[in-house]
């Protein structure tokens, strides 16, 4: 089993920045791809970014490209999401997710992408408002 704990959420002004962290514990050696998802009130959970374990290749949904940067420190079993130039539409609960399968495939925006992940954190609220 793998436990994921997110931190770093909060309130930011439009144009501001936040840096999310996700600390993994337990059988982290089983984890390959990790991802960030978000869910706004009344909306489906959507993929934001995913990152492979080996070479750290990152993928982003179009809405955050050029503004968000995902990274991971495998030695610390920690995933990060640096969010810059925040917009009100980025307001959501952000979730960290991890995938066991030994593959570099990064499920993100396809239908059912979230179902490809085996472990989830409890989420951290990000609010972007004046």
Secondary structure, DSSP 4 states (H G I P E B T S, - for coil): -EEEEEE--EEE-TT--EEEEEEEEESGGG---EEEEEE-TTS--EEEEEE-SSS--EEE-GGGTTTEEEEEETTTTEEEEEE-S--GGG-EEEEEEE--SSS-----SSTTGGGG-SEE---EEEEE--
